[in-house]
Amino acid sequence: MGSDGYLPLFETKRAKGRVLYRLFVISMFVAICLIWIHRVCYIPIKGEDGRWGWIGLLVAELWFGLYWVLTQAQRWNQVYRSTFKDRLSKRYEKELPKVDIFVCTADPVIEPPVMVINTVLSVMAYDYPPENLSVYLSDDGGSNITYYALLEASHFAKHWLPYCKKFKVEPSSPAAYLISKDDPHVANQAKELLIIKMTIGLLKSAVFVLLVLLSSLQNVFSIRFVIDREECFSHNVQYEGDTVHLSFVVIKVDGAWHYTQDGVDLVVKGPSGEQVQDFRDKTSEKFEFVAQNKGLHRFCFTNKSPYHETVDFDIHVSHFSYYDQHAKDEHFNPLLEQISKLEEALYNIQFEQHWLEAQTERQAIVNDAMSKRAVHKAFFESAALVGASILQVYLLRRLFERKLGMSRV
C-alpha cells in the first residue's frame, strides 16, 4: 500500500536473467572493439588495391557499432510494469477526464452494420464513468442503412449496458460474448441473458429489414436534364409483371424574357416497340404501369417550344428479389410479405416527396419569373410615364410660345 493509504496503480518488476544479458552485451562490445582495432591497424597503404573499400567497411562498422551501443542503454537495466486498472476508478473516480471515442466506417457492404453496432456497443460498455464517456459514429459514406441500424442499436443498449455493468461482462461486444459464453449457472443471470438473446435476435431482424428496404430504394434512377428537341432514355426491366414507377416535372425554360405553360410530350415504348403510354403537353406527371414483357423500355421526351426545357425525371422498377430467394421458406413468408408492403409504401413516399420537391422548385421559378416581369413592366411603365411627361411639357411650352408670339403681333 502506498504512503497516501491507496493501493499502487502499477507494479515494477526487474527482468530475469539481467546478469547473463549484461555478460553477453560486454562480450559483444569487446568483439566489436577488436573488429575496429583490426580495421584500423591493417588499413592498406596508399596506392594499394582495396584501400577505399577497406575504409568504407571501417566507416560502416563504426556507424553500426555505435548504433548498437546506443540501443543497449534501454536494455541494460530492463524492467516490466504491470498496471491495475481496477484501482484507477477507486482512487480517481471523481477526477477522471472526459473521453471522446470515434468509431469510423465508410461502406456498409465492406463493413456490415451489425459489425459496426457491435463495435459501438462494446465501446459504450467500457468500465468508465458514463458521464465522462462520449461515443461517436463517423460514417464517411453517409449510409442510411448504418444510421437506422444504429438507431435500432440504441434501443438494444438499454438492455445490454445494464447487463454488462451488473455481471462485469467480458468481452463487451454482444456478438463475441454470445459466441464465447456458455449458459450461466446463476438463475438471475440466465434469465437476463435469455432476454438479451431475444432482443439481439429482434435487432438482427430489424437490421435485415432495413438492409432490404434501403438497399432496394437505392436502385431508383433519377436524372435532371435539359432538352432542346428530343431526349430518349432506356431502362432495363428484368422481370415480366414488374411495376414501373415514373414521374417527371418540367422545372424551367431557358429564356430570360419568356415563360410558358406549355409542357413536353412523353412516349413510353416496350421492348418490341409497342407503345405503352403517351402524354402530350404535360408540365408534370406521376404514373405507373405493369411491364408486360421484360427487356429495354424506352422513354422519349419531345419539346415543341423554341426554348430549352429543364426536366426532372425519376423511374423505379419495383421487384422484391428477396421474396424469390426465400419463397420456399415458410418461416420467412409473413416477414417478407410485410417487407414487400413496406417497400411499396416507401417507394410511394419517396416518389411523392421527390415529385413535390420538383413541383415546389418549379413554382419558385415561376414566382421568381413573374416577379422579374412585374419589375420590368413597372420599370418600362415608369420610363413611359416620364417620357410622356417630358413630351407633354415640351408641347405645352411650344404652345405657349406660339400664343405669346401671336399676341405680340
C-alpha positions in Angstrom: 0.0 0.0 0.0 1.2 3.5 -0.9 2.2 6.2 1.6 -1.1 8.0 1.0 -3.2 5.0 2.0 -4.1 3.9 -1.5 -3.0 0.8 -3.3 -0.4 1.4 -6.0 -1.7 1.8 -9.6 1.2 -0.2 -11.1 3.9 -2.6 -10.1 7.5 -2.6 -11.4 9.5 -5.8 -11.7 13.0 -6.3 -12.9 13.6 -8.6 -15.8 15.1 -12.0 -15.0 18.5 -13.0 -16.4 19.9 -9.5 -16.3 23.4 -10.7 -15.3 23.6 -13.1 -18.2 22.4 -10.5 -20.6 25.0 -8.0 -19.3 27.8 -10.5 -19.8 26.5 -11.1 -23.4 26.5 -7.4 -24.1 30.0 -6.9 -22.7 31.3 -9.8 -24.8 29.7 -8.4 -27.9 31.2 -4.9 -27.2 34.7 -6.4 -26.8 34.2 -8.3 -30.1 33.1 -5.1 -31.9 36.1 -3.2 -30.4 38.5 -5.9 -31.7 37.0 -5.6 -35.2 37.5 -1.8 -35.1 41.2 -2.3 -34.0 41.8 -4.8 -36.7 40.3 -2.5 -39.3 42.4 0.5 -38.2 45.7 -1.5 -37.8 45.5 -3.1 -41.2 44.4 -0.3 -43.5 46.0 -0.8 -46.9 48.8 1.7 -47.7 48.2 4.5 -50.2 48.0 3.2 -53.8 47.3 -0.4 -52.7 44.2 -2.1 -54.2 41.2 -2.3 -52.0 42.1 0.7 -49.8 38.9 2.6 -50.3 36.7 -0.5 -49.9 38.5 -1.2 -46.6 37.9 2.3 -45.4 34.3 2.1 -46.4 33.8 -1.1 -44.4 35.5 0.6 -41.4 33.1 3.6 -41.5 30.1 1.3 -41.8 31.3 -0.9 -38.9 31.9 2.2 -36.8 28.4 3.5 -37.5 26.5 0.2 -36.8 28.7 -0.5 -33.7 27.9 2.9 -32.2 24.2 2.4 -33.1 24.2 -1.0 -31.3 25.8 0.6 -28.2 23.2 3.3 -28.0 20.3 0.7 -28.3 21.7 -1.2 -25.3 21.1 1.8 -23.0 17.4 0.9 -22.6 18.1 -2.8 -22.3 20.9 -2.6 -19.7 18.5 -2.4 -16.7 15.3 -3.8 -18.3 12.1 -3.7 -16.2 8.4 -4.6 -16.7 5.5 -2.6 -15.3 2.0 -4.1 -14.8 -1.0 -1.8 -14.3 -4.0 -2.3 -12.1 -6.9 -0.7 -14.0 -9.4 -1.7 -11.3 -7.7 0.5 -8.8 -7.8 3.6 -11.0 -11.5 4.2 -10.6 -11.3 3.7 -6.8 -8.7 6.4 -6.4 -9.8 8.9 -9.2 -13.5 8.1 -9.7 -14.4 11.8 -9.5 -11.3 13.1 -11.2 -11.3 11.0 -14.4 -11.1 13.1 -17.6 -13.8 13.2 -20.2 -13.1 10.9 -23.2 -14.4 11.1 -26.7 -14.3 7.8 -28.8 -14.9 7.9 -32.5 -15.9 4.7 -34.4 -15.3 5.2 -38.1 -16.9 3.4 -41.0 -17.3 4.1 -44.7 -19.1 1.3 -46.7 -22.0 -0.7 -45.3 -21.1 -3.5 -47.8 -17.5 -4.0 -46.7 -18.3 -3.1 -43.0 -21.7 -4.6 -42.3 -23.9 -2.5 -40.0 -24.2 -5.4 -37.5 -20.4 -5.4 -37.1 -20.4 -1.6 -36.7 -23.1 -1.5 -34.0 -21.3 -4.4 -32.1 -18.2 -2.2 -32.0 -20.2 0.8 -30.8 -22.0 -1.2 -28.1 -18.6 -2.7 -27.0 -17.1 0.8 -26.5 -20.2 2.0 -24.7 -19.9 -0.8 -22.2 -16.4 0.2 -21.1 -15.9 0.3 -17.3 -15.7 4.1 -17.2 -18.0 6.8 -15.7 -20.8 7.2 -18.3 -21.0 11.0 -17.8 -17.3 11.3 -18.9 -17.6 9.0 -21.9 -18.9 10.1 -25.3 -19.1 7.7 -28.3 -19.5 9.0 -31.8 -20.0 7.1 -35.1 -18.4 8.7 -38.1 -19.8 7.4 -41.4 -17.9 8.8 -44.3 -20.3 7.1 -46.7 -23.4 8.7 -45.2 -25.3 5.4 -45.4 -28.9 5.4 -44.3 -28.5 1.7 -43.5 -25.9 2.4 -40.9 -27.9 5.3 -39.5 -31.1 3.3 -39.0 -29.1 0.2 -37.7 -27.5 2.5 -35.0 -31.0 3.8 -34.2 -32.2 0.2 -33.6 -29.0 -0.5 -31.5 -29.8 2.4 -29.2 -32.9 0.5 -28.1 -30.9 -2.7 -27.5 -28.3 -0.7 -25.5 -30.9 -0.1 -22.8 -30.8 -3.9 -22.0 -27.1 -4.6 -22.9 -25.3 -1.9 -20.9 -27.0 -2.6 -17.6 -26.3 -6.3 -18.1 -22.6 -5.6 -18.7 -22.3 -3.4 -15.6 -24.2 -5.8 -13.4 -22.3 -9.0 -14.3 -19.0 -7.4 -15.5 -19.2 -8.9 -18.9 -16.0 -9.6 -20.9 -15.8 -9.3 -23.9 -18.3 -6.4 -24.0 -19.2 -6.9 -27.7 -22.6 -8.7 -27.9 -21.6 -10.9 -30.8 -18.3 -12.0 -29.3 -19.8 -12.5 -25.8 -22.7 -14.7 -27.0 -20.4 -16.9 -29.1 -17.8 -17.4 -26.3 -20.1 -17.6 -23.3 -21.8 -20.7 -22.1 -25.2 -20.6 -20.4 -24.6 -19.3 -16.9 -25.5 -21.4 -13.8 -26.8 -18.4 -11.8 -30.6 -18.3 -12.3 -30.8 -14.5 -12.3 -28.1 -14.1 -14.9 -29.5 -16.9 -17.1 -32.9 -15.2 -17.2 -31.4 -11.8 -18.2 -29.2 -13.5 -20.7 -32.2 -15.0 -22.3 -33.8 -11.6 -22.6 -30.6 -10.3 -24.2 -30.5 -13.1 -26.8 -34.2 -12.4 -27.7 -33.5 -8.7 -28.0 -30.4 -9.1 -30.2 -32.4 -11.5 -32.4 -35.0 -8.8 -32.9 -32.2 -6.3 -33.6 -30.7 -8.5 -36.3 -34.1 -9.0 -37.9 -34.7 -5.2 -37.8 -31.3 -4.6 -39.4 -32.1 -7.2 -42.1 -35.4 -5.5 -42.9 -33.7 -2.1 -43.1 -30.9 -3.5 -45.3 -33.5 -5.0 -47.7 -35.6 -1.8 -47.8 -32.9 0.8 -48.0 -30.7 -1.1 -50.5 -33.7 -1.6 -52.8 -34.5 2.1 -52.6 -31.0 2.9 -53.8 -32.0 1.4 -57.2 -34.1 4.4 -58.1 -32.9 6.1 -61.3 -33.2 9.9 -61.1 -31.9 12.5 -63.7 -32.3 16.1 -64.4 -31.6 17.1 -67.9 -32.0 20.0 -70.4 -34.0 19.1 -73.5 -33.7 21.0 -76.8 -35.9 19.0 -79.2 -35.9 15.3 -78.1 -34.2 13.2 -75.5 -34.6 9.4 -75.0 -33.7 7.1 -72.2 -33.7 3.3 -71.8 -34.2 1.3 -68.7 -34.0 -2.5 -68.4 -36.9 -4.3 -66.8 -35.6 -7.7 -65.8 -38.8 -9.5 -64.8 -42.2 -9.7 -66.6 -45.0 -8.3 -64.4 -42.8 -5.8 -62.5 -44.4 -2.4 -61.7 -42.6 0.5 -63.2 -43.0 3.8 -61.3 -42.4 7.1 -63.3 -42.6 10.8 -62.5 -41.4 13.9 -64.3 -41.7 17.7 -63.8 -40.7 20.5 -66.2 -38.7 22.7 -63.9 -38.0 25.8 -66.1 -37.4 27.1 -69.5 -34.1 28.7 -70.5 -35.4 32.1 -71.6 -34.9 35.2 -69.5 -37.8 37.1 -71.1 -40.1 34.2 -71.7 -42.3 31.9 -69.7 -44.8 29.5 -71.0 -47.2 26.9 -69.5 -46.5 24.6 -72.5 -45.2 21.2 -71.4 -43.4 18.3 -73.0 -44.5 15.1 -74.7 -43.6 11.7 -73.3 -43.9 8.4 -75.2 -43.1 5.1 -73.4 -42.4 2.1 -75.6 -41.9 -1.6 -74.7 -39.0 -3.9 -75.8 -40.6 -4.8 -79.1 -41.6 -1.2 -80.0 -45.2 -1.3 -78.8 -46.5 1.9 -77.3 -47.2 1.7 -73.6 -48.0 5.3 -72.5 -48.4 8.6 -74.3 -48.6 12.0 -72.7 -49.0 15.4 -74.5 -48.2 18.9 -73.3 -47.6 17.9 -69.7 -45.6 20.1 -67.3 -45.7 17.3 -64.6 -47.0 13.8 -64.4 -46.8 10.8 -62.0 -47.9 7.4 -63.0 -47.1 3.6 -63.0 -47.7 0.6 -65.3 -47.1 -3.1 -65.2 -44.5 -4.4 -67.7 -46.0 -7.0 -70.0 -42.6 -8.1 -71.3 -39.1 -7.9 -69.8 -36.3 -6.1 -71.6 -35.4 -2.5 -72.5 -38.1 0.1 -72.3 -37.7 3.5 -74.0 -38.8 6.8 -72.6 -38.7 9.6 -75.2 -39.3 13.3 -74.3 -40.2 15.8 -77.0 -40.0 19.6 -76.6 -42.1 21.6 -79.1 -41.3 25.1 -77.7 -38.4 27.1 -79.2 -36.7 27.2 -75.8 -34.7 24.7 -73.8 -36.6 22.9 -71.1 -35.2 21.5 -67.8 -36.9 18.3 -66.8 -36.6 16.3 -63.6 -37.2 12.6 -64.4 -37.5 9.6 -61.9 -38.0 5.9 -62.6 -38.0 2.8 -60.5 -38.8 -0.8 -61.2 -40.5 -2.5 -58.2 -39.3 -6.0 -57.8 -38.8 -7.8 -54.5 -35.8 -10.1 -55.2 -35.6 -11.3 -51.6 -39.1 -12.8 -51.9 -37.8 -15.0 -54.8 -34.8 -16.1 -52.8 -36.8 -17.2 -49.7 -40.1 -18.2 -51.4 -39.8 -21.8 -50.2 -39.1 -20.8 -46.6 -42.5 -20.8 -44.7 -41.0 -19.0 -41.7 -39.9 -16.1 -43.9 -43.2 -15.7 -45.8 -45.0 -13.4 -43.2 -41.9 -11.3 -42.7 -41.3 -11.0 -46.5 -44.9 -10.1 -47.1 -44.7 -7.2 -44.6 -41.3 -6.1 -46.1 -42.9 -6.1 -49.5 -45.7 -3.8 -48.3 -43.3 -1.5 -46.5 -41.1 -1.4 -49.6 -44.1 -0.3 -51.8 -45.1 2.3 -49.2 -41.5 3.7 -49.1 -41.4 3.8 -52.9 -44.6 5.8 -53.0 -43.4 8.2 -50.2 -40.0 8.7 -52.0 -41.6 9.4 -55.4 -44.2 11.7 -53.8 -41.5 13.5 -51.9 -39.3 14.0 -54.9 -42.2 14.9 -57.1 -43.4 17.6 -54.6 -39.8 18.9 -54.3 -39.7 19.3 -58.1 -43.1 21.0 -58.1 -42.0 23.3 -55.4 -38.9 24.3 -57.3 -40.9 24.8 -60.4 -43.4 27.1 -58.5 -40.5 29.0 -57.0 -39.1 29.6 -60.5 -42.5 30.6 -61.8 -42.9 33.1 -58.9 -39.4 34.5 -59.5 -40.1 34.9 -63.2 -43.4 36.6 -62.5 -41.7 38.9 -60.0 -39.0 39.8 -62.6 -41.6 40.5 -65.3 -43.5 42.7 -62.8 -40.4 44.7 -62.0 -39.5 45.0 -65.7 -43.1 46.1 -66.5 -43.1 48.6 -63.7 -39.7 50.0 -65.0 -41.0 50.4 -68.6 -44.2 51.9 -67.4 -42.3 54.4 -65.3 -40.0 55.2 -68.2 -43.0 55.6 -70.5 -44.7 58.0 -68.0 -41.5 60.0 -67.6 -41.2 60.3 -71.4 -44.8 61.2 -71.8 -44.4 63.9 -69.1 -41.4 65.3 -70.8 -43.2 65.3 -74.2 -46.2 67.0 -72.6 -44.1 69.7 -71.0 -42.3 70.3 -74.4 -45.6 70.5 -76.3 -47.2 72.9 -73.7 -44.1 75.1 -73.9 -44.3 75.3 -77.7 -48.0 76.1 -77.5 -47.5 79.0 -75.0 -44.6 80.4 -77.0 -46.8 80.4 -80.2 -49.6 82.1 -78.4 -47.3 84.6 -76.9 -45.9 85.4 -80.4 -49.4 85.9 -81.9 -50.4 88.2 -79.0 -47.4 90.5 -79.6 -48.3 90.8 -83.3 
